[in-house]
Amino acid sequence: MRLLKTDNGKRMLAIQTAERKRPSHLSLHVEFLDDLIMAQEQAKTPLQEIIAQRKLSALFQPIIDLKSGDFLGFEGLIRGPADSPLHSPINLFGAALQQNLSLEVEMLARQTVLEAFSRQKLPGSLFLNISPDTLTHPSFKNGQTLEFMRTLNIDPARVVMEITENQPTFDFTEMRNALLHYRNMGFKTAIDDLGEGFSSLRLWSELRPEYIKIDMHFVQGVDHDPIKLQFLKSIQQIAESCGTRVIAEGIETEGELRVVKDIGIALGQGYFIARPSPTPPLLASSETSRIISSNNIAIFPMMEVSYRSQMTAQKLLSYIEPVHPDTSNEQVFERFSSNAALHMIPVVKNGLPVGLINRYQFIDSYSKPFQRELLGKKACNKFIPATAPLLVEKSMPIEELSYFLAEADNRYFADGFIITENNRYIGVASGQDLLRELTRMQIESARYANPLSLLPGNVPINEHIERLLLANTSFVACYCDLDHFKPFNDTYSYRKGDEMIQLTGRLLNWACDHKQDFIGHIGGDDFILLMQSRDWKARCEQALRSFEQAASLLFKEEHLIAGGYTSEGRDGQMHFHPLTSLSIGAISIAPGQFISHHEVSAAMSSAKKMAKKISGNSLFIEQRGIEGKI
């Protein structure tokens, strides 16, 4: 009889006590064996006791269909005894791994979940966690689980084998063959925690599961994190192309559920939907059902466009074949003569930059009388400036490079600079290249985010309108514009004008319900509101009242008393202008009324023109051609 090893002093003392009772007569042999067996039982570890006494319990968490609102099924989860440190599954399976009992614990956990699922007669599918090691283990392949399911009257077609990748998986062929074996029996498969494991993307590619579960890290906070949003969108696109249904795990807030649903992800799971429970609910809560059945779309987080910090000097790189310092001046002259667009030639020795020969300086000197005859066959190093060239590593951010050139010698901007990789020549760039790229980036950035208000620009506005139209939902589109803004800008300075525009953006933003309403800044003093909130009208009216109060702080006392000020108009004459006010033109858009953002923009512009005809702060509502005035 083999005694279990333990470091526990009390257990060893029990065994030693039994040993001291070793009999000298055969009649006492039975008593000795009883003591030895008792000592061995006392020597069991807590985990071994859990296995021996089957002291695991099952919990179930619903998985919801984000289109129908019905529960697809339940994931079976396992817990140790409530009064034990092994209650947590992390501790439980961690101890199993340390004590080489992973297979035993997992087999017991599987049986516990199946028994509870059958006993409660839960509907739908059962997602059953299985590790890769267990999946390919001979004892699993011999049909024990299938036979156990038959005794419980559970059809394999209702069971999804959820591969929990908690360790590297190398033998993909064996895993694929094992899964094919179980698929032939009727089982479905899912891969757990995509994005968290060692090789989950390859598992997806190799195993072609029916379901893929995205790790909760990428789901939690997705309504505020544009990077996570983009990750989920990419996974959903891949899933659609290969026929896999995506399950978003860890949904804990209304905002996360709305975004996940709008992306088009098929299924969801998390505390917001339902917490794990021994007796789970069979229907979604009224709050969850309301969100899923709603046609309203989520407000996606906006990517902060910061091209300067993202782009590097490599973007500016142009490769020009360099010359050696010993290259003759005549050869350099021939290169300049044959290419009018060549403004510089880099000089490189053994891969390391030596300098730049400027076209105009070279030709100006070389074309002087007798210089070509005197210098033609000599090395070109005479025309290399005495000061070292500017070397820029390709990884330098463009923003940092622009700051440096602004403070550096002007010749670097005019003559250009050398771009290197690990101090070795890879190309050149000029100050003009830098200016061109900075201008392009600023224009591109303004399309996505207005640089003054930092609110979404034209592209996100149009994209949000298209999403609203595609969702076939009702919404209100508002065009907000400042009246008599140019005279204010001319009278008080452009800096004060910027303050008023920023103030308007903040007030409109505060008036929005950020869970349902979108605000954008198309430029100048023009803003767009795309509102799904039911109290949108009250919110617009509040914005008007807030603007009237806050804007008064920007005017001089005498202008407030007079109700305006006098300034020179475009005709050169002096004119009296009323105080700047805010006009909002609103149109209520019904499903199917428009098919593109261009039509919506035209309708908003028409409503805004009507609003601007009303003096003072005003809201004009146009709804399906029925016009109203407030």
C-alpha positions as CSV (number, residue, x, y, z in Angstrom):
1,M,0.0,0.0,0.0
2,R,1.5,3.4,-1.2
3,L,1.3,6.2,1.3
4,L,0.6,9.7,-0.1
5,K,3.4,12.2,0.3
6,T,2.8,15.3,2.3
7,D,4.8,18.0,4.1
8,N,2.1,18.4,6.7
9,G,3.6,17.5,10.1
10,K,0.3,16.4,11.6
11,R,-0.5,14.0,8.8
12,M,3.0,12.5,9.0
13,L,2.6,12.2,12.7
14,A,-0.6,10.2,12.1
15,I,1.2,7.8,9.8
16,Q,4.2,7.4,12.1
17,T,1.8,6.6,15.0
18,A,0.2,3.9,12.8
19,E,3.7,2.5,12.0
20,R,4.6,2.3,15.7
21,K,1.5,0.1,16.2
22,R,3.0,-2.5,13.8
23,P,1.9,-5.9,15.4
24,S,4.1,-8.7,16.4
25,H,1.2,-11.1,16.2
26,L,-1.0,-11.9,13.2
27,S,-4.2,-11.4,15.2
28,L,-3.5,-7.7,15.4
29,H,-2.9,-7.3,11.6
30,V,-6.5,-6.1,10.8
31,E,-6.3,-3.4,13.5
32,F,-3.0,-2.2,12.1
33,L,-4.4,-2.0,8.5
34,D,-7.3,0.1,9.7
35,D,-5.0,2.6,11.4
36,L,-2.9,2.7,8.3
37,I,-5.8,3.4,6.0
38,M,-7.1,6.1,8.4
39,A,-3.6,7.7,8.4
40,Q,-3.6,7.7,4.6
41,E,-7.0,9.4,4.5
42,Q,-5.7,12.0,6.8
43,A,-2.7,12.6,4.6
44,K,-4.8,13.6,1.5
45,T,-4.4,17.1,0.2
46,P,-7.4,19.4,0.1
47,L,-7.6,18.9,-3.7
48,Q,-7.5,15.1,-3.4
49,E,-10.3,15.3,-0.9
50,I,-12.4,17.5,-3.3
51,I,-11.9,14.9,-6.0
52,A,-12.6,12.0,-3.8
53,Q,-15.8,13.5,-2.3
54,R,-16.8,15.2,-5.6
55,K,-17.1,18.5,-3.9
56,L,-17.3,20.7,-7.0
57,S,-20.4,22.8,-7.9
58,A,-21.6,24.2,-11.2
59,L,-22.7,27.7,-12.2
60,F,-24.2,28.7,-15.5
61,Q,-24.0,32.1,-17.4
62,P,-26.3,32.8,-20.3
63,I,-25.1,33.6,-23.8
64,I,-27.6,35.9,-25.6
65,D,-28.4,36.3,-29.2
66,L,-27.9,40.0,-29.8
67,K,-30.5,40.1,-32.7
68,S,-33.4,38.1,-31.2
69,G,-32.7,38.7,-27.5
70,D,-33.1,34.9,-26.8
71,F,-30.6,32.9,-24.9
72,L,-28.6,30.6,-27.2
73,G,-27.4,28.6,-24.2
74,F,-25.2,28.7,-21.2
75,E,-21.6,28.4,-20.4
76,G,-20.9,25.9,-17.6
77,L,-18.5,27.2,-14.9
78,I,-17.1,25.4,-12.0
79,R,-16.3,26.3,-8.3
80,G,-14.7,24.5,-5.5
81,P,-16.1,24.4,-1.9
82,A,-17.3,27.8,-0.7
83,D,-15.2,27.5,2.5
84,S,-12.0,26.5,0.7
85,P,-9.1,28.5,-0.8
86,L,-9.8,26.4,-3.8
87,H,-13.3,27.9,-4.3
88,S,-11.8,30.1,-7.1
89,P,-11.3,28.3,-10.4
90,I,-7.9,30.0,-10.8
91,N,-6.7,28.5,-7.5
92,L,-8.5,25.2,-8.2
93,F,-6.9,24.5,-11.6
94,G,-3.6,26.0,-10.4
95,A,-3.4,23.5,-7.6
96,A,-4.4,20.7,-10.0
97,L,-1.5,21.6,-12.3
98,Q,1.0,21.7,-9.4
99,Q,-0.2,18.3,-8.1
100,N,-0.4,16.7,-11.6
101,L,-4.2,16.2,-11.2
102,S,-5.4,18.4,-14.1
103,L,-7.0,15.6,-15.9
104,E,-8.9,14.3,-12.8
105,V,-10.1,17.8,-11.9
106,E,-11.2,18.6,-15.4
107,M,-13.1,15.3,-15.8
108,L,-14.9,15.8,-12.5
109,A,-15.7,19.4,-13.4
110,R,-17.1,18.3,-16.8
111,Q,-19.3,15.6,-15.1
112,T,-20.5,18.1,-12.5
113,V,-21.6,20.6,-15.1
114,L,-23.3,18.0,-17.3
115,E,-25.2,16.6,-14.3
116,A,-26.4,20.1,-13.2
117,F,-27.4,21.1,-16.8
118,S,-29.4,17.9,-17.1
119,R,-31.0,18.1,-13.7
120,Q,-32.3,21.6,-14.3
121,K,-33.4,20.8,-17.9
122,L,-31.8,24.0,-19.1
123,P,-32.7,24.9,-22.7
124,G,-30.3,25.6,-25.6
125,S,-26.7,24.8,-25.9
126,L,-24.2,24.0,-23.2
127,F,-20.7,25.5,-23.6
128,L,-18.3,23.0,-21.9
129,N,-14.8,24.1,-21.1
130,I,-12.1,21.7,-22.2
131,S,-8.3,22.2,-22.3
132,P,-6.3,21.1,-25.3
133,D,-4.4,18.5,-23.3
134,T,-7.7,16.8,-22.2
135,L,-9.1,17.0,-25.6
136,T,-6.3,14.9,-27.0
137,H,-5.9,12.6,-24.0
138,P,-6.7,8.9,-24.7
139,S,-9.1,8.7,-21.8
140,F,-11.2,11.4,-23.3
141,K,-11.2,9.8,-26.7
142,N,-12.4,6.5,-25.5
143,G,-16.0,7.7,-25.2
144,Q,-16.3,8.2,-21.5
145,T,-17.9,11.7,-21.8
146,L,-20.2,10.6,-24.6
147,E,-21.4,7.6,-22.6
148,F,-21.8,9.8,-19.5
149,M,-24.0,12.2,-21.6
150,R,-26.1,9.3,-22.8
151,T,-27.0,8.4,-19.2
152,L,-28.1,12.0,-18.7
153,N,-30.0,12.1,-22.0
154,I,-28.0,15.0,-23.4
155,D,-27.7,15.1,-27.2
156,P,-24.0,15.9,-28.3
157,A,-25.5,18.4,-30.8
158,R,-26.4,20.6,-27.8
159,V,-22.8,20.6,-26.5
160,V,-20.2,23.2,-27.6
161,M,-16.7,22.1,-26.7
162,E,-15.1,25.4,-25.6
163,I,-11.3,25.1,-26.0
164,T,-9.7,27.0,-23.1
165,E,-6.2,27.9,-24.2
166,N,-4.3,28.3,-21.0
167,Q,-1.0,27.0,-22.2
168,P,0.9,26.9,-25.6
169,T,-0.5,24.5,-28.1
170,F,1.9,23.1,-30.6
171,D,0.4,19.9,-32.1
172,F,-2.3,21.5,-34.2
173,T,-2.6,18.5,-36.4
174,E,-3.5,16.3,-33.4
175,M,-6.0,18.9,-32.1
176,R,-7.7,19.2,-35.5
177,N,-8.0,15.4,-35.9
178,A,-9.5,15.2,-32.4
179,L,-12.0,17.9,-33.1
180,L,-13.0,16.3,-36.4
181,H,-13.6,13.1,-34.4
182,Y,-15.9,14.9,-32.0
183,R,-17.7,16.8,-34.8
184,N,-18.6,13.6,-36.4
185,M,-20.3,12.7,-33.1
186,G,-22.3,15.9,-33.3
187,F,-20.3,18.2,-31.0
188,K,-19.7,21.9,-31.9
189,T,-16.6,23.8,-31.0
190,A,-15.6,27.2,-29.7
191,I,-12.3,28.9,-29.0
192,D,-12.1,30.9,-25.8
193,D,-10.4,34.2,-25.1
194,L,-9.4,35.2,-28.5
195,G,-6.6,37.8,-28.2
196,E,-5.4,36.6,-24.8
197,G,-3.8,33.2,-25.4
198,F,-0.6,32.1,-27.0
199,S,-1.8,31.1,-30.4
200,S,-5.6,31.6,-30.5
201,L,-5.5,33.1,-34.0
202,R,-3.8,30.1,-35.4
203,L,-6.2,27.9,-33.5
204,W,-9.0,29.7,-35.3
205,S,-7.4,29.2,-38.7
206,E,-6.6,25.6,-38.1
207,L,-9.7,24.4,-36.3
208,R,-12.4,26.4,-38.0
209,P,-14.7,26.5,-34.9
210,E,-18.4,27.4,-35.0
211,Y,-17.9,30.0,-32.3
212,I,-15.1,32.3,-31.3
213,K,-15.1,34.1,-27.9
214,I,-13.3,37.5,-27.7
215,D,-11.3,38.0,-24.5
216,M,-13.1,40.4,-22.2
217,H,-10.1,42.9,-22.2
218,F,-11.2,44.0,-25.7
219,V,-14.9,44.3,-24.7
220,Q,-14.7,46.1,-21.5
221,G,-14.6,49.9,-22.1
222,V,-15.1,49.5,-25.9
223,D,-17.6,52.3,-25.8
224,H,-14.8,54.7,-24.8
225,D,-11.7,53.1,-26.5
226,P,-11.4,53.5,-30.3
227,I,-8.6,50.9,-30.5
228,K,-10.7,48.2,-28.8
229,L,-13.5,49.2,-31.1
230,Q,-11.3,48.7,-34.2
231,F,-10.1,45.4,-32.9
232,L,-13.7,44.1,-32.5
233,K,-14.7,45.4,-35.9
234,S,-11.7,43.5,-37.5
235,I,-12.5,40.3,-35.7
236,Q,-16.2,40.6,-36.7
237,Q,-15.2,41.1,-40.4
238,I,-12.9,38.0,-40.3
239,A,-15.7,36.0,-38.6
240,E,-18.2,36.9,-41.3
241,S,-15.8,35.8,-44.0
242,C,-15.3,32.3,-42.6
243,G,-18.8,31.6,-41.1
244,T,-17.8,31.8,-37.5
245,R,-20.2,33.4,-34.9
246,V,-18.5,35.8,-32.4
247,I,-19.3,35.9,-28.7
248,A,-18.3,39.0,-26.9
249,E,-17.4,38.1,-23.3
250,G,-17.3,40.4,-20.3
251,I,-20.1,42.8,-21.2
252,E,-20.6,44.8,-18.0
253,T,-22.3,48.0,-19.0
254,E,-25.1,49.3,-21.2
255,G,-22.7,51.2,-23.3
256,E,-20.6,48.1,-24.0
257,L,-23.7,46.1,-25.0
258,R,-24.9,48.9,-27.4
259,V,-21.5,49.1,-29.2
260,V,-21.0,45.3,-29.4
261,K,-24.6,45.0,-30.8
262,D,-24.0,47.8,-33.4
263,I,-20.8,46.3,-34.6
264,G,-22.8,43.2,-35.7
265,I,-21.4,40.7,-33.2
266,A,-23.8,37.8,-33.0
267,L,-23.7,36.8,-29.3
268,G,-22.9,38.4,-25.9
269,Q,-22.1,37.2,-22.4
270,G,-21.3,39.1,-19.2
271,Y,-22.5,40.5,-15.9
272,F,-24.8,43.1,-17.5
273,I,-26.8,40.3,-19.2
274,A,-26.7,37.9,-16.2
275,R,-24.2,36.9,-13.6
276,P,-23.1,33.2,-13.2
277,S,-25.6,31.3,-11.0
278,P,-26.4,27.8,-10.0
279,T,-29.9,28.4,-11.3
280,P,-29.6,30.9,-14.1
281,P,-32.5,32.9,-15.6
282,L,-34.1,31.5,-18.7
283,L,-35.1,34.9,-20.2
284,A,-33.2,38.2,-20.6
285,S,-33.9,41.1,-18.2
286,S,-36.3,43.8,-19.4
287,E,-33.3,46.2,-19.5
288,T,-31.3,44.0,-21.8
289,S,-34.3,43.2,-24.0
290,R,-35.0,47.0,-24.3
291,I,-31.5,47.7,-25.6
292,I,-31.4,44.7,-28.0
293,S,-34.8,45.5,-29.5
294,S,-34.1,49.3,-29.8
295,N,-33.2,50.7,-33.3
296,N,-31.1,53.4,-31.7
297,I,-27.4,53.2,-32.6
298,A,-24.5,53.5,-30.2
299,I,-22.2,56.5,-30.2
300,F,-18.8,55.1,-31.2
301,P,-15.7,56.5,-29.6
302,M,-13.7,58.7,-31.9
303,M,-10.1,57.9,-32.8
304,E,-7.9,60.9,-31.7
305,V,-6.2,61.8,-35.0
306,S,-2.7,62.8,-34.1
307,Y,-0.8,62.2,-37.4
308,R,2.2,64.2,-36.3
309,S,2.9,61.9,-33.4
310,Q,2.3,58.8,-35.5
311,M,4.2,59.7,-38.7
312,T,7.9,59.4,-38.8
313,A,10.7,60.7,-41.0
314,Q,10.6,57.6,-43.1
315,K,7.4,59.0,-44.6
316,L,9.5,61.8,-46.2
317,L,12.3,59.5,-47.5
318,S,13.4,59.6,-51.1
319,Y,16.2,57.4,-52.3
320,I,19.0,59.1,-54.3
321,E,21.9,57.1,-55.4
322,P,24.9,58.4,-53.4
323,V,28.4,59.1,-54.6
324,H,31.7,58.3,-53.0
325,P,33.9,61.2,-51.7
326,D,36.4,60.3,-54.4
327,T,33.9,60.7,-57.2
328,S,35.1,63.3,-59.7
329,N,33.4,66.7,-59.9
330,E,32.7,66.1,-63.6
331,Q,30.6,63.0,-62.8
332,V,28.7,65.0,-60.2
333,F,28.1,67.8,-62.8
334,E,26.8,65.2,-65.3
335,R,24.3,63.9,-62.8
336,F,23.0,67.3,-62.1
337,S,22.9,68.2,-65.8
338,S,21.0,65.1,-66.8
339,N,18.3,65.5,-64.1
340,A,16.9,69.0,-63.6
341,A,14.8,67.8,-60.6
342,L,17.9,66.6,-58.7
343,H,18.5,69.2,-56.0
344,M,21.1,67.3,-53.9
345,I,23.4,64.4,-54.1
346,P,24.4,62.5,-50.9
347,V,28.0,61.6,-50.4
348,V,28.4,58.2,-48.6
349,K,31.5,56.2,-47.7
350,N,31.1,52.6,-46.6
351,G,27.4,53.1,-46.0
352,L,28.0,56.1,-43.6
353,P,26.8,59.6,-44.7
354,V,29.6,62.1,-45.3
355,G,27.7,65.1,-46.6
356,L,25.3,66.6,-49.1
357,I,26.3,68.4,-52.3
358,N,23.7,71.2,-53.0
359,R,22.9,71.6,-56.7
360,Y,22.8,75.4,-56.8
361,Q,26.0,75.9,-54.8
362,F,27.8,73.3,-56.9
363,I,26.8,74.6,-60.3
364,D,27.3,78.2,-59.3
365,S,30.9,77.5,-58.3
366,Y,31.7,74.9,-61.0
367,S,30.4,77.1,-63.9
368,K,32.8,79.9,-63.2
369,P,35.6,80.5,-65.7
370,F,38.2,77.7,-65.8
371,Q,36.7,75.9,-62.7
372,R,35.6,73.0,-64.8
373,E,39.0,72.6,-66.3
374,L,40.7,72.9,-63.0
375,L,38.4,70.8,-60.9
376,G,36.7,68.4,-63.3
377,K,38.9,65.4,-62.5
378,K,39.3,66.2,-58.8
379,A,37.3,64.5,-56.0
380,C,34.0,66.1,-55.2
381,N,34.8,66.4,-51.4
382,K,35.7,70.0,-52.0
383,F,32.0,70.8,-52.5
384,I,31.0,69.1,-49.3
385,P,30.1,71.7,-46.7
386,A,32.5,71.9,-43.8
387,T,29.7,71.6,-41.2
388,A,28.4,68.1,-40.8
389,P,25.1,67.2,-42.5
390,L,21.9,66.8,-40.5
391,L,21.3,63.1,-39.9
392,V,17.7,62.0,-39.0
393,E,16.9,58.5,-38.0
394,K,13.9,57.1,-39.9
395,S,12.0,56.5,-36.7
396,M,12.0,60.2,-35.6
397,P,8.5,61.5,-35.3
398,I,7.7,64.2,-37.8
399,E,6.4,66.4,-35.0
400,E,9.8,66.3,-33.3
401,L,11.6,66.8,-36.6
402,S,9.5,69.9,-37.4
403,Y,10.3,71.4,-34.0
404,F,14.0,70.7,-34.5
405,L,14.2,72.3,-37.9
406,A,12.3,75.4,-36.7
407,E,15.1,76.0,-34.1
408,A,18.1,74.8,-36.3
409,D,20.2,76.6,-38.9
410,N,18.1,77.7,-41.9
411,R,20.4,75.8,-44.3
412,Y,19.2,72.5,-43.0
413,F,15.7,73.4,-44.1
414,A,16.8,74.7,-47.5
415,D,19.6,72.1,-48.3
416,G,17.8,69.1,-46.9
417,F,18.9,66.3,-44.6
418,I,19.9,62.7,-44.7
419,I,17.7,59.9,-43.3
420,T,19.4,57.0,-41.7
421,E,18.8,53.6,-40.2
422,N,21.2,52.7,-37.5
423,N,23.3,55.6,-38.7
424,R,23.6,54.2,-42.2
425,Y,22.4,56.0,-45.3
426,I,18.9,55.0,-46.6
427,G,17.7,58.2,-48.3
428,V,17.2,62.0,-48.2
429,A,14.5,64.6,-47.6
430,S,14.0,68.3,-47.8
431,G,12.3,71.0,-45.8
432,Q,9.8,71.3,-48.6
433,D,9.0,67.6,-48.3
434,L,8.4,68.2,-44.6
435,L,6.1,71.2,-45.2
436,R,4.1,69.3,-47.8
437,E,3.5,66.4,-45.5
438,L,2.6,68.6,-42.5
439,T,0.0,70.4,-44.6
440,R,-1.4,67.2,-45.9
441,M,-1.7,65.8,-42.4
442,Q,-3.4,68.9,-41.1
443,I,-6.0,68.8,-43.8
444,E,-6.6,65.1,-43.3
445,S,-6.8,65.6,-39.5
446,A,-9.3,68.4,-39.9
447,R,-11.6,66.0,-41.8
448,Y,-11.7,63.7,-38.8
449,A,-11.4,66.1,-35.9
450,N,-11.8,69.9,-35.8
451,P,-8.5,71.3,-34.4
452,L,-10.2,74.1,-32.6
453,S,-13.0,72.3,-30.7
454,L,-11.5,68.7,-31.0
455,L,-15.0,67.5,-31.9
456,P,-15.5,65.0,-34.8
457,G,-15.2,66.5,-38.2
458,N,-16.8,65.9,-41.6
459,V,-15.8,62.3,-42.1
460,P,-17.1,61.0,-38.7
461,I,-20.3,63.1,-39.1
462,N,-21.1,61.6,-42.5
463,E,-20.3,58.1,-41.2
464,H,-22.6,58.5,-38.2
465,I,-25.5,59.7,-40.5
466,E,-25.0,56.7,-42.7
467,R,-25.1,54.3,-39.7
468,L,-28.3,56.0,-38.6
469,L,-29.9,55.5,-42.0
470,L,-28.7,51.9,-42.3
471,A,-30.1,51.1,-38.9
472,N,-33.5,52.4,-40.2
473,T,-34.0,54.3,-37.0
474,S,-35.7,57.7,-36.3
475,F,-33.5,60.6,-35.3
476,V,-33.3,64.4,-35.3
477,A,-30.6,66.2,-37.3
478,C,-29.7,69.7,-36.1
479,Y,-27.6,72.3,-37.9
480,C,-26.3,74.9,-35.4
481,D,-24.9,78.2,-36.6
482,L,-23.8,81.5,-35.0
483,D,-25.6,84.6,-36.3
484,H,-23.6,87.9,-36.8
485,F,-20.4,86.1,-35.9
486,K,-18.1,87.8,-38.4
487,P,-18.7,91.3,-37.0
488,F,-18.0,89.9,-33.5
489,N,-14.7,88.4,-34.8
490,D,-13.8,91.7,-36.5
491,T,-14.7,93.8,-33.5
492,Y,-13.2,91.7,-30.7
493,S,-10.4,89.9,-32.6
494,Y,-10.0,86.4,-33.9
495,R,-8.8,85.1,-30.5
496,K,-12.2,86.1,-28.9
497,G,-13.9,84.6,-31.9
498,D,-12.1,81.3,-31.2
499,E,-13.3,81.5,-27.6
500,M,-16.9,81.9,-28.7
501,I,-16.7,78.9,-31.1
502,Q,-15.2,76.8,-28.3
503,L,-17.8,78.0,-25.9
504,T,-20.6,77.0,-28.4
505,G,-19.1,73.6,-28.8
506,R,-18.9,73.0,-25.1
507,L,-22.5,74.1,-24.5
508,L,-23.9,72.0,-27.3
509,N,-21.8,69.0,-26.1
510,W,-23.2,69.5,-22.5
511,A,-26.7,69.5,-23.9
512,C,-26.3,66.1,-25.5
513,D,-27.1,62.7,-24.0
514,H,-23.7,61.1,-24.8
515,K,-25.3,57.6,-24.8
516,Q,-27.6,58.6,-27.7
517,D,-26.6,61.9,-29.2
518,F,-23.7,62.7,-31.5
519,I,-22.1,66.2,-31.9
520,G,-19.7,67.2,-34.7
521,H,-18.0,70.4,-35.8
522,I,-17.9,70.8,-39.6
523,G,-15.8,74.0,-39.4
524,G,-16.0,77.7,-38.6
525,D,-19.0,78.4,-36.4
526,D,-21.1,75.5,-37.8
527,F,-22.0,72.4,-35.6
528,I,-24.1,69.3,-36.2
529,L,-26.2,67.4,-33.7
530,L,-27.6,63.9,-34.5
531,M,-30.0,63.2,-31.7
532,Q,-31.7,60.0,-30.7
533,S,-32.8,61.2,-27.2
534,R,-36.5,61.5,-26.8
535,D,-36.1,64.9,-25.1
536,W,-34.0,66.3,-27.9
537,K,-36.2,69.5,-28.2
538,A,-35.7,70.3,-24.5
539,R,-32.0,69.8,-24.9
540,C,-31.8,72.2,-27.8
541,E,-33.8,74.8,-25.9
542,Q,-31.5,74.4,-22.9
543,A,-28.5,74.9,-25.2
544,L,-30.0,78.2,-26.4
545,R,-30.6,79.4,-22.9
546,S,-27.1,78.5,-21.8
547,F,-25.6,80.2,-24.8
548,E,-27.5,83.4,-24.1
549,Q,-26.2,83.5,-20.6
550,A,-22.6,82.4,-21.2
551,A,-22.0,84.5,-24.4
552,S,-23.0,87.7,-22.5
553,L,-19.7,87.4,-20.7
554,L,-17.8,87.9,-23.9
555,F,-19.3,91.3,-24.8
556,K,-18.4,94.7,-23.4
557,E,-20.9,96.3,-21.1
558,E,-21.8,99.1,-23.5
559,H,-22.5,96.6,-26.3
560,L,-24.8,94.6,-24.0
561,I,-26.7,97.8,-23.2
562,A,-26.9,98.8,-26.8
563,G,-27.8,95.3,-28.0
564,G,-25.0,95.3,-30.5
565,Y,-22.1,97.3,-31.9
566,T,-21.1,99.2,-35.0
567,S,-18.4,98.0,-37.4
568,E,-17.4,98.4,-41.0
569,G,-19.2,96.1,-43.4
570,R,-17.9,94.5,-46.6
571,D,-19.2,97.5,-48.5
572,G,-16.9,99.8,-46.6
573,Q,-19.8,101.5,-44.7
574,M,-20.4,101.5,-41.0
575,H,-23.3,99.2,-39.9
576,F,-24.9,98.3,-36.6
577,H,-24.8,94.6,-35.8
578,P,-26.9,92.8,-33.2
579,L,-25.1,90.7,-30.6
580,T,-24.1,87.2,-31.7
581,S,-26.8,84.6,-31.3
582,L,-27.2,80.9,-31.9
583,S,-29.6,79.5,-34.4
584,I,-30.6,75.8,-34.6
585,G,-32.4,74.3,-37.5
586,A,-33.8,70.8,-36.8
587,I,-35.4,68.2,-38.9
588,S,-37.0,65.0,-37.6
589,I,-36.0,62.1,-39.9
590,A,-38.2,59.0,-40.2
591,P,-36.9,55.6,-41.3
592,G,-36.6,55.4,-45.0
593,Q,-37.1,59.1,-45.5
594,F,-33.5,59.6,-46.9
595,I,-31.0,57.2,-48.3
596,S,-27.7,59.1,-48.0
597,H,-25.9,61.7,-45.8
598,H,-26.0,64.1,-48.7
599,E,-29.8,64.3,-48.5
600,V,-29.7,64.7,-44.8
601,S,-27.1,67.5,-45.0
602,A,-29.3,69.3,-47.6
603,A,-32.4,69.0,-45.4
604,M,-30.4,70.3,-42.3
605,S,-29.1,73.3,-44.3
606,S,-32.6,74.3,-45.3
607,A,-33.8,74.1,-41.7
608,K,-30.8,76.2,-40.6
609,K,-31.6,78.9,-43.1
610,M,-35.1,79.2,-41.8
611,A,-33.8,79.4,-38.2
612,K,-31.4,82.2,-39.1
613,K,-34.4,84.3,-40.3
614,I,-35.6,84.4,-36.7
615,S,-33.9,87.2,-34.7
616,G,-32.1,86.2,-31.5
617,N,-31.4,82.7,-30.2
618,S,-33.8,80.5,-32.1
619,L,-34.9,76.9,-32.8
620,F,-36.6,76.1,-36.1
621,I,-38.1,72.6,-36.5
622,E,-38.9,71.1,-39.9
623,Q,-40.5,67.7,-39.8
624,R,-41.5,65.8,-43.0
625,G,-42.1,69.0,-44.8
626,I,-44.3,70.4,-41.9
627,E,-42.5,73.5,-40.7
628,G,-42.8,74.9,-37.2
629,K,-41.3,77.8,-35.4
630,I,-40.3,78.1,-31.7
